[in-house]
């Protein structure tokens, strides 16, 4: 299969299907040390100021308005 020959919609659906197959197996996804450090940094920043950032509804509205 030539992935580039698929439409963007078809490639998006393929990516979603692949991701769903990973999640369905309840497999643990390895997180690299730099990813873990970034997650820890973000969690620490959130714990300092829990009012920073945007709610999911605000983020979703921004995305859908584009």
mmCIF file of the N, C-alpha and C atoms, coordinates in Angstrom:
data_MODEL
# 
_entry.id   MODEL 
# 
loop_
_atom_site.group_PDB 
_atom_site.id 
_atom_site.type_symbol 
_atom_site.label_atom_id 
_atom_site.label_alt_id 
_atom_site.label_comp_id 
_atom_site.label_asym_id 
_atom_site.label_entity_id 
_atom_site.label_seq_id 
_atom_site.pdbx_PDB_ins_code 
_atom_site.Cartn_x 
_atom_site.Cartn_y 
_atom_site.Cartn_z 
_atom_site.occupancy 
_atom_site.B_iso_or_equiv 
_atom_site.pdbx_formal_charge 
_atom_site.auth_seq_id 
_atom_site.auth_comp_id 
_atom_site.auth_asym_id 
_atom_site.auth_atom_id 
_atom_site.pdbx_PDB_model_num 
ATOM 1   N N  . UNK A 1 1  ? 0.843   -1.174 0.000  1.00 0.00 ? 1  UNK A N  1 
ATOM 2   C CA . UNK A 1 1  ? 0.000   0.000  0.000  1.00 0.00 ? 1  UNK A CA 1 
ATOM 3   C C  . UNK A 1 1  ? 0.889   1.237  0.000  1.00 0.00 ? 1  UNK A C  1 
ATOM 4   N N  . UNK A 1 2  ? 0.645   2.151  -0.892 1.00 0.00 ? 2  UNK A N  1 
ATOM 5   C CA . UNK A 1 2  ? 1.341   3.427  -0.923 1.00 0.00 ? 2  UNK A CA 1 
ATOM 6   C C  . UNK A 1 2  ? 0.538   4.401  -0.065 1.00 0.00 ? 2  UNK A C  1 
ATOM 7   N N  . UNK A 1 3  ? 1.021   4.663  1.126  1.00 0.00 ? 3  UNK A N  1 
ATOM 8   C CA . UNK A 1 3  ? 0.286   5.520  2.051  1.00 0.00 ? 3  UNK A CA 1 
ATOM 9   C C  . UNK A 1 3  ? 0.052   6.904  1.451  1.00 0.00 ? 3  UNK A C  1 
ATOM 10  N N  . UNK A 1 4  ? 1.034   7.431  0.734  1.00 0.00 ? 4  UNK A N  1 
ATOM 11  C CA . UNK A 1 4  ? 0.888   8.760  0.155  1.00 0.00 ? 4  UNK A CA 1 
ATOM 12  C C  . UNK A 1 4  ? -0.209  8.830  -0.911 1.00 0.00 ? 4  UNK A C  1 
ATOM 13  N N  . UNK A 1 5  ? -0.613  7.681  -1.431 1.00 0.00 ? 5  UNK A N  1 
ATOM 14  C CA . UNK A 1 5  ? -1.680  7.688  -2.437 1.00 0.00 ? 5  UNK A CA 1 
ATOM 15  C C  . UNK A 1 5  ? -3.061  7.808  -1.785 1.00 0.00 ? 5  UNK A C  1 
ATOM 16  N N  . UNK A 1 6  ? -3.129  7.630  -0.484 1.00 0.00 ? 6  UNK A N  1 
ATOM 17  C CA . UNK A 1 6  ? -4.401  7.774  0.222  1.00 0.00 ? 6  UNK A CA 1 
ATOM 18  C C  . UNK A 1 6  ? -4.725  9.249  0.400  1.00 0.00 ? 6  UNK A C  1 
ATOM 19  N N  . UNK A 1 7  ? -6.003  9.540  0.508  1.00 0.00 ? 7  UNK A N  1 
ATOM 20  C CA . UNK A 1 7  ? -6.405  10.915 0.788  1.00 0.00 ? 7  UNK A CA 1 
ATOM 21  C C  . UNK A 1 7  ? -6.069  11.242 2.245  1.00 0.00 ? 7  UNK A C  1 
ATOM 22  N N  . UNK A 1 8  ? -6.098  12.501 2.570  1.00 0.00 ? 8  UNK A N  1 
ATOM 23  C CA . UNK A 1 8  ? -5.829  12.897 3.964  1.00 0.00 ? 8  UNK A CA 1 
ATOM 24  C C  . UNK A 1 8  ? -6.848  12.250 4.889  1.00 0.00 ? 8  UNK A C  1 
ATOM 25  N N  . UNK A 1 9  ? -8.093  12.216 4.487  1.00 0.00 ? 9  UNK A N  1 
ATOM 26  C CA . UNK A 1 9  ? -9.130  11.582 5.304  1.00 0.00 ? 9  UNK A CA 1 
ATOM 27  C C  . UNK A 1 9  ? -8.837  10.099 5.518  1.00 0.00 ? 9  UNK A C  1 
ATOM 28  N N  . UNK A 1 10 ? -8.404  9.426  4.465  1.00 0.00 ? 10 UNK A N  1 
ATOM 29  C CA . UNK A 1 10 ? -8.093  7.999  4.578  1.00 0.00 ? 10 UNK A CA 1 
ATOM 30  C C  . UNK A 1 10 ? -6.885  7.771  5.483  1.00 0.00 ? 10 UNK A C  1 
ATOM 31  N N  . UNK A 1 11 ? -5.877  8.639  5.363  1.00 0.00 ? 11 UNK A N  1 
ATOM 32  C CA . UNK A 1 11 ? -4.692  8.500  6.227  1.00 0.00 ? 11 UNK A CA 1 
ATOM 33  C C  . UNK A 1 11 ? -5.037  8.783  7.682  1.00 0.00 ? 11 UNK A C  1 
ATOM 34  N N  . UNK A 1 12 ? -5.910  9.764  7.900  1.00 0.00 ? 12 UNK A N  1 
ATOM 35  C CA . UNK A 1 12 ? -6.348  10.068 9.263  1.00 0.00 ? 12 UNK A CA 1 
ATOM 36  C C  . UNK A 1 12 ? -7.093  8.876  9.853  1.00 0.00 ? 12 UNK A C  1 
ATOM 37  N N  . UNK A 1 13 ? -7.970  8.296  9.080  1.00 0.00 ? 13 UNK A N  1 
ATOM 38  C CA . UNK A 1 13 ? -8.713  7.115  9.532  1.00 0.00 ? 13 UNK A CA 1 
ATOM 39  C C  . UNK A 1 13 ? -7.761  5.956  9.820  1.00 0.00 ? 13 UNK A C  1 
ATOM 40  N N  . UNK A 1 14 ? -6.757  5.775  8.976  1.00 0.00 ? 14 UNK A N  1 
ATOM 41  C CA . UNK A 1 14 ? -5.760  4.730  9.197  1.00 0.00 ? 14 UNK A CA 1 
ATOM 42  C C  . UNK A 1 14 ? -5.011  4.964  10.504 1.00 0.00 ? 14 UNK A C  1 
ATOM 43  N N  . UNK A 1 15 ? -4.604  6.203  10.747 1.00 0.00 ? 15 UNK A N  1 
ATOM 44  C CA . UNK A 1 15 ? -3.890  6.522  11.986 1.00 0.00 ? 15 UNK A CA 1 
ATOM 45  C C  . UNK A 1 15 ? -4.778  6.269  13.203 1.00 0.00 ? 15 UNK A C  1 
ATOM 46  N N  . UNK A 1 16 ? -6.042  6.659  13.117 1.00 0.00 ? 16 UNK A N  1 
ATOM 47  C CA . UNK A 1 16 ? -6.978  6.422  14.219 1.00 0.00 ? 16 UNK A CA 1 
ATOM 48  C C  . UNK A 1 16 ? -7.167  4.928  14.464 1.00 0.00 ? 16 UNK A C  1 
ATOM 49  N N  . UNK A 1 17 ? -7.274  4.167  13.390 1.00 0.00 ? 17 UNK A N  1 
ATOM 50  C CA . UNK A 1 17 ? -7.454  2.715  13.508 1.00 0.00 ? 17 UNK A CA 1 
ATOM 51  C C  . UNK A 1 17 ? -6.228  2.074  14.148 1.00 0.00 ? 17 UNK A C  1 
ATOM 52  N N  . UNK A 1 18 ? -5.034  2.512  13.723 1.00 0.00 ? 18 UNK A N  1 
ATOM 53  C CA . UNK A 1 18 ? -3.804  1.993  14.331 1.00 0.00 ? 18 UNK A CA 1 
ATOM 54  C C  . UNK A 1 18 ? -3.749  2.318  15.818 1.00 0.00 ? 18 UNK A C  1 
ATOM 55  N N  . UNK A 1 19 ? -4.049  3.571  16.165 1.00 0.00 ? 19 UNK A N  1 
ATOM 56  C CA . UNK A 1 19 ? -4.012  3.979  17.568 1.00 0.00 ? 19 UNK A CA 1 
ATOM 57  C C  . UNK A 1 19 ? -5.028  3.180  18.383 1.00 0.00 ? 19 UNK A C  1 
ATOM 58  N N  . UNK A 1 20 ? -6.243  3.021  17.854 1.00 0.00 ? 20 UNK A N  1 
ATOM 59  C CA . UNK A 1 20 ? -7.271  2.244  18.556 1.00 0.00 ? 20 UNK A CA 1 
ATOM 60  C C  . UNK A 1 20 ? -6.803  0.811  18.793 1.00 0.00 ? 20 UNK A C  1 
ATOM 61  N N  . UNK A 1 21 ? -6.045  0.244  17.846 1.00 0.00 ? 21 UNK A N  1 
ATOM 62  C CA . UNK A 1 21 ? -5.569  -1.131 18.019 1.00 0.00 ? 21 UNK A CA 1 
ATOM 63  C C  . UNK A 1 21 ? -4.527  -1.213 19.133 1.00 0.00 ? 21 UNK A C  1 
ATOM 64  N N  . UNK A 1 22 ? -3.745  -0.157 19.314 1.00 0.00 ? 22 UNK A N  1 
ATOM 65  C CA . UNK A 1 22 ? -2.766  -0.128 20.408 1.00 0.00 ? 22 UNK A CA 1 
ATOM 66  C C  . UNK A 1 22 ? -3.491  -0.032 21.744 1.00 0.00 ? 22 UNK A C  1 
ATOM 67  N N  . UNK A 1 23 ? -4.445  0.879  21.821 1.00 0.00 ? 23 UNK A N  1 
ATOM 68  C CA . UNK A 1 23 ? -5.189  1.085  23.059 1.00 0.00 ? 23 UNK A CA 1 
ATOM 69  C C  . UNK A 1 23 ? -5.971  -0.172 23.443 1.00 0.00 ? 23 UNK A C  1 
ATOM 70  N N  . UNK A 1 24 ? -6.518  -0.865 22.455 1.00 0.00 ? 24 UNK A N  1 
ATOM 71  C CA . UNK A 1 24 ? -7.331  -2.059 22.714 1.00 0.00 ? 24 UNK A CA 1 
ATOM 72  C C  . UNK A 1 24 ? -6.543  -3.141 23.422 1.00 0.00 ? 24 UNK A C  1 
ATOM 73  N N  . UNK A 1 25 ? -5.242  -3.156 23.239 1.00 0.00 ? 25 UNK A N  1 
ATOM 74  C CA . UNK A 1 25 ? -4.409  -4.170 23.879 1.00 0.00 ? 25 UNK A CA 1 
ATOM 75  C C  . UNK A 1 25 ? -3.999  -3.788 25.290 1.00 0.00 ? 25 UNK A C  1 
ATOM 76  N N  . UNK A 1 26 ? -4.390  -2.610 25.737 1.00 0.00 ? 26 UNK A N  1 
ATOM 77  C CA . UNK A 1 26 ? -4.002  -2.119 27.056 1.00 0.00 ? 26 UNK A CA 1 
ATOM 78  C C  . UNK A 1 26 ? -2.497  -2.194 27.263 1.00 0.00 ? 26 UNK A C  1 
ATOM 79  N N  . UNK A 1 27 ? -1.773  -1.979 26.180 1.00 0.00 ? 27 UNK A N  1 
ATOM 80  C CA . UNK A 1 27 ? -0.319  -2.049 26.241 1.00 0.00 ? 27 UNK A CA 1 
ATOM 81  C C  . UNK A 1 27 ? 0.237   -0.799 26.906 1.00 0.00 ? 27 UNK A C  1 
ATOM 82  N N  . UNK A 1 28 ? 1.284   -0.996 27.676 1.00 0.00 ? 28 UNK A N  1 
ATOM 83  C CA . UNK A 1 28 ? 1.965   0.154  28.260 1.00 0.00 ? 28 UNK A CA 1 
ATOM 84  C C  . UNK A 1 28 ? 2.836   0.788  27.189 1.00 0.00 ? 28 UNK A C  1 
ATOM 85  N N  . UNK A 1 29 ? 2.774   2.095  27.133 1.00 0.00 ? 29 UNK A N  1 
ATOM 86  C CA . UNK A 1 29 ? 3.572   2.828  26.167 1.00 0.00 ? 29 UNK A CA 1 
ATOM 87  C C  . UNK A 1 29 ? 4.778   3.389  26.900 1.00 0.00 ? 29 UNK A C  1 
ATOM 88  N N  . UNK A 1 30 ? 5.955   3.031  26.415 1.00 0.00 ? 30 UNK A N  1 
ATOM 89  C CA . UNK A 1 30 ? 7.176   3.504  27.055 1.00 0.00 ? 30 UNK A CA 1 
ATOM 90  C C  . UNK A 1 30 ? 7.314   5.010  26.900 1.00 0.00 ? 30 UNK A C  1 
ATOM 91  N N  . UNK A 1 31 ? 7.702   5.648  27.980 1.00 0.00 ? 31 UNK A N  1 
ATOM 92  C CA . UNK A 1 31 ? 7.946   7.083  27.974 1.00 0.00 ? 31 UNK A CA 1 
ATOM 93  C C  . UNK A 1 31 ? 9.446   7.274  28.156 1.00 0.00 ? 31 UNK A C  1 
ATOM 94  N N  . UNK A 1 32 ? 10.025  8.096  27.291 1.00 0.00 ? 32 UNK A N  1 
ATOM 95  C CA . UNK A 1 32 ? 11.469  8.334  27.389 1.00 0.00 ? 32 UNK A CA 1 
ATOM 96  C C  . UNK A 1 32 ? 11.768  9.233  28.586 1.00 0.00 ? 32 UNK A C  1 
ATOM 97  N N  . UNK A 1 33 ? 13.024  9.269  28.992 1.00 0.00 ? 33 UNK A N  1 
ATOM 98  C CA . UNK A 1 33 ? 13.426  10.130 30.107 1.00 0.00 ? 33 UNK A CA 1 
ATOM 99  C C  . UNK A 1 33 ? 13.095  11.599 29.832 1.00 0.00 ? 33 UNK A C  1 
ATOM 100 N N  . UNK A 1 34 ? 13.402  12.131 28.636 1.00 0.00 ? 34 UNK A N  1 
ATOM 101 C CA . UNK A 1 34 ? 13.033  13.527 28.374 1.00 0.00 ? 34 UNK A CA 1 
ATOM 102 C C  . UNK A 1 34 ? 11.510  13.764 28.415 1.00 0.00 ? 34 UNK A C  1 
ATOM 103 N N  . UNK A 1 35 ? 10.730  12.795 27.949 1.00 0.00 ? 35 UNK A N  1 
ATOM 104 C CA . UNK A 1 35 ? 9.273   12.936 28.017 1.00 0.00 ? 35 UNK A CA 1 
ATOM 105 C C  . UNK A 1 35 ? 8.811   12.943 29.467 1.00 0.00 ? 35 UNK A C  1 
ATOM 106 N N  . UNK A 1 36 ? 9.376   12.057 30.280 1.00 0.00 ? 36 UNK A N  1 
ATOM 107 C CA . UNK A 1 36 ? 9.019   12.003 31.702 1.00 0.00 ? 36 UNK A CA 1 
ATOM 108 C C  . UNK A 1 36 ? 9.380   13.319 32.388 1.00 0.00 ? 36 UNK A C  1 
ATOM 109 N N  . UNK A 1 37 ? 10.552  13.865 32.071 1.00 0.00 ? 37 UNK A N  1 
ATOM 110 C CA . UNK A 1 37 ? 10.980  15.144 32.651 1.00 0.00 ? 37 UNK A CA 1 
ATOM 111 C C  . UNK A 1 37 ? 10.017  16.261 32.278 1.00 0.00 ? 37 UNK A C  1 
ATOM 112 N N  . UNK A 1 38 ? 9.570   16.273 31.016 1.00 0.00 ? 38 UNK A N  1 
ATOM 113 C CA . UNK A 1 38 ? 8.631   17.312 30.570 1.00 0.00 ? 38 UNK A CA 1 
ATOM 114 C C  . UNK A 1 38 ? 7.287   17.158 31.269 1.00 0.00 ? 38 UNK A C  1 
ATOM 115 N N  . UNK A 1 39 ? 6.818   15.926 31.411 1.00 0.00 ? 39 UNK A N  1 
ATOM 116 C CA . UNK A 1 39 ? 5.568   15.696 32.130 1.00 0.00 ? 39 UNK A CA 1 
ATOM 117 C C  . UNK A 1 39 ? 5.683   16.142 33.582 1.00 0.00 ? 39 UNK A C  1 
ATOM 118 N N  . UNK A 1 40 ? 6.800   15.821 34.218 1.00 0.00 ? 40 UNK A N  1 
ATOM 119 C CA . UNK A 1 40 ? 7.022   16.242 35.598 1.00 0.00 ? 40 UNK A CA 1 
ATOM 120 C C  . UNK A 1 40 ? 7.061   17.760 35.715 1.00 0.00 ? 40 UNK A C  1 
ATOM 121 N N  . UNK A 1 41 ? 7.722   18.421 34.744 1.00 0.00 ? 41 UNK A N  1 
ATOM 122 C CA . UNK A 1 41 ? 7.810   19.880 34.750 1.00 0.00 ? 41 UNK A CA 1 
ATOM 123 C C  . UNK A 1 41 ? 6.420   20.501 34.621 1.00 0.00 ? 41 UNK A C  1 
ATOM 124 N N  . UNK A 1 42 ? 5.619   19.963 33.722 1.00 0.00 ? 42 UNK A N  1 
ATOM 125 C CA . UNK A 1 42 ? 4.266   20.493 33.518 1.00 0.00 ? 42 UNK A CA 1 
ATOM 126 C C  . UNK A 1 42 ? 3.384   20.262 34.737 1.00 0.00 ? 42 UNK A C  1 
ATOM 127 N N  . UNK A 1 43 ? 3.516   19.096 35.354 1.00 0.00 ? 43 UNK A N  1 
ATOM 128 C CA . UNK A 1 43 ? 2.734   18.810 36.552 1.00 0.00 ? 43 UNK A CA 1 
ATOM 129 C C  . UNK A 1 43 ? 3.123   19.757 37.686 1.00 0.00 ? 43 UNK A C  1 
ATOM 130 N N  . UNK A 1 44 ? 4.418   19.994 37.859 1.00 0.00 ? 44 UNK A N  1 
ATOM 131 C CA . UNK A 1 44 ? 4.879   20.916 38.898 1.00 0.00 ? 44 UNK A CA 1 
ATOM 132 C C  . UNK A 1 44 ? 4.354   22.325 38.640 1.00 0.00 ? 44 UNK A C  1 
ATOM 133 N N  . UNK A 1 45 ? 4.382   22.764 37.392 1.00 0.00 ? 45 UNK A N  1 
ATOM 134 C CA . UNK A 1 45 ? 3.869   24.099 37.052 1.00 0.00 ? 45 UNK A CA 1 
ATOM 135 C C  . UNK A 1 45 ? 2.376   24.182 37.331 1.00 0.00 ? 45 UNK A C  1 
ATOM 136 N N  . UNK A 1 46 ? 1.647   23.129 37.021 1.00 0.00 ? 46 UNK A N  1 
ATOM 137 C CA . UNK A 1 46 ? 0.213   23.099 37.292 1.00 0.00 ? 46 UNK A CA 1 
ATOM 138 C C  . UNK A 1 46 ? -0.064  23.149 38.781 1.00 0.00 ? 46 UNK A C  1 
ATOM 139 N N  . UNK A 1 47 ? 0.715   22.413 39.562 1.00 0.00 ? 47 UNK A N  1 
ATOM 140 C CA . UNK A 1 47 ? 0.492   22.389 41.008 1.00 0.00 ? 47 UNK A CA 1 
ATOM 141 C C  . UNK A 1 47 ? 0.763   23.745 41.643 1.00 0.00 ? 47 UNK A C  1 
ATOM 142 N N  . UNK A 1 48 ? 1.667   24.530 41.045 1.00 0.00 ? 48 UNK A N  1 
ATOM 143 C CA . UNK A 1 48 ? 1.949   25.874 41.552 1.00 0.00 ? 48 UNK A CA 1 
ATOM 144 C C  . UNK A 1 48 ? 0.787   26.808 41.232 1.00 0.00 ? 48 UNK A C  1 
ATOM 145 N N  . UNK A 1 49 ? 0.268   26.750 40.010 1.00 0.00 ? 49 UNK A N  1 
ATOM 146 C CA . UNK A 1 49 ? -0.808  27.636 39.588 1.00 0.00 ? 49 UNK A CA 1 
ATOM 147 C C  . UNK A 1 49 ? -1.849  26.833 38.833 1.00 0.00 ? 49 UNK A C  1 
ATOM 148 N N  . UNK A 1 50 ? -2.817  26.304 39.568 1.00 0.00 ? 50 UNK A N  1 
ATOM 149 C CA . UNK A 1 50 ? -3.819  25.448 38.948 1.00 0.00 ? 50 UNK A CA 1 
ATOM 150 C C  . UNK A 1 50 ? -4.807  26.218 38.075 1.00 0.00 ? 50 UNK A C  1 
ATOM 151 N N  . UNK A 1 51 ? -4.719  27.534 38.094 1.00 0.00 ? 51 UNK A N  1 
ATOM 152 C CA . UNK A 1 51 ? -5.616  28.336 37.262 1.00 0.00 ? 51 UNK A CA 1 
ATOM 153 C C  . UNK A 1 51 ? -5.018  28.650 35.902 1.00 0.00 ? 51 UNK A C  1 
ATOM 154 N N  . UNK A 1 52 ? -3.745  28.295 35.702 1.00 0.00 ? 52 UNK A N  1 
ATOM 155 C CA . UNK A 1 52 ? -3.138  28.570 34.402 1.00 0.00 ? 52 UNK A CA 1 
ATOM 156 C C  . UNK A 1 52 ? -3.610  27.544 33.385 1.00 0.00 ? 52 UNK A C  1 
ATOM 157 N N  . UNK A 1 53 ? -3.535  27.913 32.147 1.00 0.00 ? 53 UNK A N  1 
ATOM 158 C CA . UNK A 1 53 ? -3.971  26.999 31.107 1.00 0.00 ? 53 UNK A CA 1 
ATOM 159 C C  . UNK A 1 53 ? -5.414  27.245 30.729 1.00 0.00 ? 53 UNK A C  1 
ATOM 160 N N  . UNK A 1 54 ? -5.943  26.356 29.905 1.00 0.00 ? 54 UNK A N  1 
ATOM 161 C CA . UNK A 1 54 ? -7.309  26.484 29.406 1.00 0.00 ? 54 UNK A CA 1 
ATOM 162 C C  . UNK A 1 54 ? -8.071  25.207 29.673 1.00 0.00 ? 54 UNK A C  1 
ATOM 163 N N  . UNK A 1 55 ? -9.361  25.356 29.852 1.00 0.00 ? 55 UNK A N  1 
ATOM 164 C CA . UNK A 1 55 ? -10.207 24.178 30.030 1.00 0.00 ? 55 UNK A CA 1 
ATOM 165 C C  . UNK A 1 55 ? -10.327 23.445 28.702 1.00 0.00 ? 55 UNK A C  1 
ATOM 166 N N  . UNK A 1 56 ? -10.723 22.177 28.774 1.00 0.00 ? 56 UNK A N  1 
ATOM 167 C CA . UNK A 1 56 ? -10.889 21.405 27.553 1.00 0.00 ? 56 UNK A CA 1 
ATOM 168 C C  . UNK A 1 56 ? -11.931 22.065 26.659 1.00 0.00 ? 56 UNK A C  1 
ATOM 169 N N  . UNK A 1 57 ? -13.027 22.568 27.236 1.00 0.00 ? 57 UNK A N  1 
ATOM 170 C CA . UNK A 1 57 ? -14.071 23.177 26.408 1.00 0.00 ? 57 UNK A CA 1 
ATOM 171 C C  . UNK A 1 57 ? -13.544 24.409 25.672 1.00 0.00 ? 57 UNK A C  1 
ATOM 172 N N  . UNK A 1 58 ? -12.680 25.200 26.318 1.00 0.00 ? 58 UNK A N  1 
ATOM 173 C CA . UNK A 1 58 ? -12.097 26.377 25.661 1.00 0.00 ? 58 UNK A CA 1 
ATOM 174 C C  . UNK A 1 58 ? -11.141 25.955 24.554 1.00 0.00 ? 58 UNK A C  1 
ATOM 175 N N  . UNK A 1 59 ? -10.331 24.946 24.805 1.00 0.00 ? 59 UNK A N  1 
ATOM 176 C CA . UNK A 1 59 ? -9.384  24.460 23.795 1.00 0.00 ? 59 UNK A CA 1 
ATOM 177 C C  . UNK A 1 59 ? -10.147 23.909 22.597 1.00 0.00 ? 59 UNK A C  1 
ATOM 178 N N  . UNK A 1 60 ? -11.153 23.100 22.877 1.00 0.00 ? 60 UNK A N  1 
ATOM 179 C CA . UNK A 1 60 ? -11.949 22.493 21.802 1.00 0.00 ? 60 UNK A CA 1 
ATOM 180 C C  . UNK A 1 60 ? -12.630 23.582 20.971 1.00 0.00 ? 60 UNK A C  1 
ATOM 181 N N  . UNK A 1 61 ? -13.166 24.613 21.621 1.00 0.00 ? 61 UNK A N  1 
ATOM 182 C CA . UNK A 1 61 ? -13.808 25.702 20.895 1.00 0.00 ? 61 UNK A CA 1 
ATOM 183 C C  . UNK A 1 61 ? -12.823 26.421 19.995 1.00 0.00 ? 61 UNK A C  1 
ATOM 184 N N  . UNK A 1 62 ? -11.599 26.652 20.480 1.00 0.00 ? 62 UNK A N  1 
ATOM 185 C CA . UNK A 1 62 ? -10.572 27.296 19.657 1.00 0.00 ? 62 UNK A CA 1 
ATOM 186 C C  . UNK A 1 62 ? -10.241 26.442 18.441 1.00 0.00 ? 62 UNK A C  1 
ATOM 187 N N  . UNK A 1 63 ? -10.106 25.140 18.639 1.00 0.00 ? 63 UNK A N  1 
ATOM 188 C CA . UNK A 1 63 ? -9.776  24.239 17.534 1.00 0.00 ? 63 UNK A CA 1 
ATOM 189 C C  . UNK A 1 63 ? -10.881 24.215 16.495 1.00 0.00 ? 63 UNK A C  1 
ATOM 190 N N  . UNK A 1 64 ? -12.102 24.111 16.965 1.00 0.00 ? 64 UNK A N  1 
ATOM 191 C CA . UNK A 1 64 ? -13.243 24.005 16.046 1.00 0.00 ? 64 UNK A CA 1 
ATOM 192 C C  . UNK A 1 64 ? -13.543 25.312 15.326 1.00 0.00 ? 64 UNK A C  1 
ATOM 193 N N  . UNK A 1 65 ? -13.087 26.434 15.871 1.00 0.00 ? 65 UNK A N  1 
ATOM 194 C CA . UNK A 1 65 ? -13.351 27.719 15.231 1.00 0.00 ? 65 UNK A CA 1 
ATOM 195 C C  . UNK A 1 65 ? -12.410 28.001 14.072 1.00 0.00 ? 65 UNK A C  1 
ATOM 196 N N  . UNK A 1 66 ? -11.362 27.183 13.931 1.00 0.00 ? 66 UNK A N  1 
ATOM 197 C CA . UNK A 1 66 ? -10.380 27.403 12.849 1.00 0.00 ? 66 UNK A CA 1 
ATOM 198 C C  . UNK A 1 66 ? -10.832 26.789 11.557 1.00 0.00 ? 66 UNK A C  1 
# 
